[in-house]
Amino acid sequence: MDKSSALEYINQMFPTEASLSGVEPLMQKIQSEIRRVDAAILAAVRQQSNSGTKAKEDLAAATRAVQELMHKILEIKTKAEQSETMVQEICRDIKKLDFAKKHITTTITALHRLTMLVSAVDQLQVMASKRQYREAAAQLEAVNQLCSHFEAYRDIPKITELREKFKNIKKILKSHVFSDFSSLGTGKETEETNLLQQLSDACLVVDALEPSVREELVKNFCSKELTSYRQIFEGAELAKLDKTERRYAWIKRRLRTNEEIWKIFPPSWHVDYLLCIQFCKLTRTQIVDILDNLKEKPDVGTLLLALQRTLEFEEELAEKFSGGTTGSQNREFEGDAEETDEGEKHNLLVSDIRKKYEKKLALHRGGTEPEKDKYKDLSVPGAGFNFRGIISSCFEPHLAVYVELEEKTLMEHLEKLVQEETWETEEGSQTNILSSSMQVFLLIRRSLKRCSALTKSQTLFNLFEVFQRILKAYATKLYARLPKGGTGIVAAATGTDGQIKTSDRDERMICYIVNTAEYCHKTSGELAENVSKIIDPQFADKVDMSAVQDEFSAVITKALLTLVHGLETKFDAEMVAMTRVPWASLESVGDQSEYVNGINSILSTSIPMLGSLLSPTYFQFFLDKLAASLGPRFYLNIYKCKHISETGAQQMLLDTQAVKKILLDIPSLGKRTTVASSYSKFVGREMSKAEALLKVILSPVDSVANTYGALLPEGTPLEFQRILDLKGLKKADQQAILEDFNKQNSGIRHPSVPPSVAVPSGSTAPTAPTVPTVPTVTVSSATSTATPQAGAIASREDVLTRAAALGRGAATTGFKRFLALTEAAKDRKDGPFRKLFNP
């Protein structure tokens, strides 16, 4: 402790004078503790001194023990070296004797085998000269085994001499065997009873010789057998396509009549299998020449008959020489076969024909591999060669006439079906689809079945393209059947001219066309999927029906728009009746007008039938287009009226709400309880424009400009002037109001929005503004202050308050709801329905 710490400790122990009485006891306690610590230190020093001495003694003892151990190890190593030297001295003579014994034994064995080899070669030479084939075959095996023992002595003259002699004997045997087999098939086998037995024994000799001898013999035999076939069917009389079936009858007869004679060949040679391969290759070459040399297109019937007989022959050969592969192939296609009828089971195997044979054919055409490699894969049936497609694939480049015939036939049937179509569905039908569409796909499926039984390569793909053209032609027929022309807002927006007058039967027919086009759209996609499954893989990615499906989608769109156009035409009389009502002279507000009842009657007649025939998706599409047409058209029709009094405006406001209710009730008329909420919002937004226009007309003259700016902020001076005309104001009275309106508009910048409603062709009504929105009002004057702005806002609120009270009993919804609808329209002014009317 430093001095300050010691003082603090003492002050802590003795804080008062009274506590100083404990100083003496504390000093005694400290002295006793010091003595105890000194004694402990002394004892520890003595103990440490004794431990160091003992450790030195232990280390010295360990060192002596290690030295003794090293001495003993050296003694053991010396004795081991002495023992090894002694053993080598003892075994030196024994090792020499062991090597001598081994060499003598090897020499004796080699001399014994040499003696056997010399004797066996001499015996083999005698057997070869006497054509003792059975004994020579066994002797050949023995000589081959003996020769294998002398591979290491090839350079010894005696061994070389024996090998040359053996080689010459094998050549003699080969020449004798080939000579004897040349008599096979000449009729000698019936005259000489022992010839077949001799040839059977000769086969044993061939097996004992090199494999190339057997391959050469079989090849020569097959070539000899096919010589007569080549001569017969290369002649002018039988070298024709219609004689193809006789070719297969010839080889079948040959196999059947020579079955007993050919039993002389060992089963492992597969002579009939290799003969059929050579026959197929030769037949393919000859058929290719016939097809290439035709001066005109082949007869389709003859061509298809030859191809069918070829496929049947290939199938017979595949089953005969399958070696069990047919069962595995059937299992591979078992899943597909369950979905097809019995006739299509055969067709499923043809795909496997093409895949395997094309690879094999490419290998044969290369022609660069040695003969041994060529026959390597053909030695065992079913182990690398497939008869399916070996001949029939040569017909593929010449099947264009077949495709043309199929297209011509399908097109004729299509024309006939369309001519016989009643454009009505059968009674009790649940599909509401035209029968001609189902017949078209039935014809296509039959055509697909016929073609897939013959080929699944380029021809099938060409036929698929024919199916595309047939379906496009059918789509064109459906399109052409729709009523022509069009009028109204939708027609003007799409650029069509004329009027469409549709009866109830026409509307049903249009619905059937929509359903039929939808069925064709779906079924054509399924057809493409089925074709891609059965066609060869290299064409599967090209199978696509999207262009055809687009055609049917266009038919659906056109048909639905035609329905809207037809209803527009029916509304023409009611729109004209609306303009002829004496709105200026009405004395009181009554029930809804007659033209509203006419609109209701038209919709009540058509909508239930359309709702029952159209699917929910297409009915919704139809409703959207109808609302997009009728709402703006009603708004424009108000401008066509001459003069509207206050009572007339109230009556028209009542009619507007009635029309709005009729439009909102259309889904229930069509028995569609679930309709998108966007439809109701759209109807409300479009009809609210007409309500706003009528409220402007109802407003007092002194506030009409302010009301117009508040309710129709995107209106133009021309439209405002037309409203003044509807109110019946004279030109002189209008001038002051227009000047005031123009002054107010000079400080307000309206957003530039293209009109969403197009005027029907021939109409003289002014262009209607877009759906009313609540734009942001921007004051352009740089000198404006906060006080004038506040005054403008107060004035605007006053106008809105007075406008909300307009319409009296007719306007029951209030202006607040109208503002909510227009506010919601701001977010949808560029929606899908707007695009139809935007220029």
ZIBEL-V379665 format. One line per field, one symbol per residue. phi: phi as a letter, one per 40 degrees, with the letter a starting at -180 (. if undefined). psi: psi as a letter, one per 30 degrees, with the letter a starting at -180 (. if undefined). Layout:
BEGIN
phi=???
psi=???
END
This chain:
BEGIN
phi=.ccccccccccccbcbccccccccdccccccccccccccccccccccccccccccccccccccccccccccccdcccccccccccccdccccccccccccccccccccccccccccccccccccccccccfccccccccccccccccccbccbcccdcccccccccccccccccccccccccccgchccccbccccccccccccccccccdccccccccccccccccccccccccccbcbccccccccccccccccccdcccccccdccfcccccccccccccdcccccccccccbccccccccccccccccccccccccbcggccccccccbccccccbccccccccccccdccccccccccccdgbccdccccccccbdgbhbbccgcbccccdcbccccccccccccccccccccccccfbcccgcccfbccccccccccccccccccccbabbdccccccccdcccccccccccccccdcgiagccccccgcbgbbbbccccccccccccccccccdccccccccccccccddcbccccabcccccccccccccccccdccccdcccdccccccccccccbccacbcccccccccccccccccdcccccccdccccccccccccccdcccccccccccabcccccccccccccccccccccddcccfbcbbdccccccccccccccccccccccccccbccccccccbcccbdccccccccccgcccccccccccccccccccbbcccbcccbbcdcgcbccccccdcbbcccbccccccbcccccccccccccccccccccgfcccbcgcccccccccccdcbcbccccccbcc
psi=kleeeeeeeeeeeifleefffgeeeeeeeeeeeeeeeeeeeeeeeeeeeeeeeeeeeeeeeeeeeeeeeeeeeeeeeeeeeeeeeeeeeefeeeeeeeeeeeeeeeeeeeeeeeeeeeeeeeeeeeeeeghieeeeeeeeeeeeeeeffgefhffkeeeeeeeeeeeeeeeeeeeeeeeefffkffffffejfgeeeeeeeeeeeeefalffeeeeeeeeeeeeefeeeeeegflfefhlefgeefeeeeeeeeeeegeeegffkkeffheeeeeeeeeeeeeeeeeeeeefgkflklkeeeeeeeeeeeeeeeeeeeeegeggfeeeeeeegeeeffflaeffeeeffeeeeeeeeeeeeeeefegflleeeefefgfkkghfkkfjfeeffffefggeeeeeeeeeeeeeeeeeeeefkfglllkgkffhkkfeeeeeeeeeeeeeeeeffelhbeeeeeeeeeeeeeeeeeeeeeeffkklallaeeeeefgllaljjkleeeeeeeeeeeeeeeeeeeeeeeeeeeefeflkeffeffjkgeeeeeeeeeeeeeeeeeeeeeeeeffeeeeeeeffkiffgkflkblllefeeeeeeeefeeeeeeefekleefeeeeeeeeefeeeeeeeefefflekjleeeeeeeeeeeeeeeeeeffeeeeghjfjkkffeeeeeeeeffeeeeeeeeefllefgeeeeeeeeifglleeeeeeeeeefgkleeefeeeeeeeeeeffgkjkkjkkkfkkkkkfkgllkkllkkljlkkkkfkfgkleeeeeeeeeeeeeeeeeefflfbfejfflfeeeeeeeeffefgfgaefefefk.
END
